[in-house]
Amino acid sequence: MSRVCELTGKKVMVGNNVSHANNKTKRRFYPNLNAVSLTSDGLDRTFKFKVSAAALRSVDHKGGLDKFLAKAKDETLSPKALKIKKDLEKLKKQNEESKVEVEAS
């Protein structure tokens, strides 16, 4: 499994360890990834993601997975998260159409 956040696209960065003698050796900076289950209110399902701690805080701050995905850019999302976002958009469209039909009758 790659070390990439599925919601924000955060990935491994590369830098240097610098010793007291100013010797530089390559090192990697890993994102703080956690395996979490997030619940979609619209789809009534739970999804497992590999998410950074910062993304988890962002999901909580935005008010849940559905609202986070609605505002997220497609380029940063993983294919799995992108599919969930498309399903949510489709569900929202169906709900709007059904409200229009009820108002018309």
Residue pairs with C-beta under 8 A, 6 or more apart in sequence:
1 50
2 11
3 11
3 12
3 30
3 31
3 33
4 10
4 11
4 12
4 31
4 50
4 78
5 11
5 31
5 33
5 50
5 51
5 52
5 55
6 49
6 50
6 51
6 77
6 78
6 80
6 81
7 49
7 51
7 52
7 55
7 58
7 59
7 68
7 72
7 76
7 77
7 78
7 81
8 51
8 52
8 54
8 55
8 58
8 76
9 75
9 76
9 77
10 31
10 52
10 54
10 55
11 31
12 28
12 29
12 30
12 31
13 28
13 29
14 26
14 27
14 28
14 29
15 26
15 27
15 28
15 29
16 24
16 25
16 26
16 27
17 24
17 25
17 26
17 27
18 24
19 25
31 52
32 52
32 53
32 54
33 50
33 51
33 52
34 50
34 51
34 52
34 53
34 56
35 48
35 49
35 50
36 48
36 49
36 51
36 56
37 46
37 47
37 48
37 49
38 46
38 47
38 49
38 51
38 59
38 65
39 45
39 46
39 47
39 64
39 65
40 46
40 47
40 64
40 65
40 66
40 84
40 88
41 64
41 65
41 66
42 66
42 88
42 91
42 92
43 84
43 87
43 88
43 91
47 65
47 80
47 84
49 80
49 81
51 59
58 68
59 65
59 68
62 68
62 71
65 84
66 88
69 77
69 81
69 84
69 85
69 88
70 85
70 88
70 89
72 81
72 85
74 82
74 85
77 85
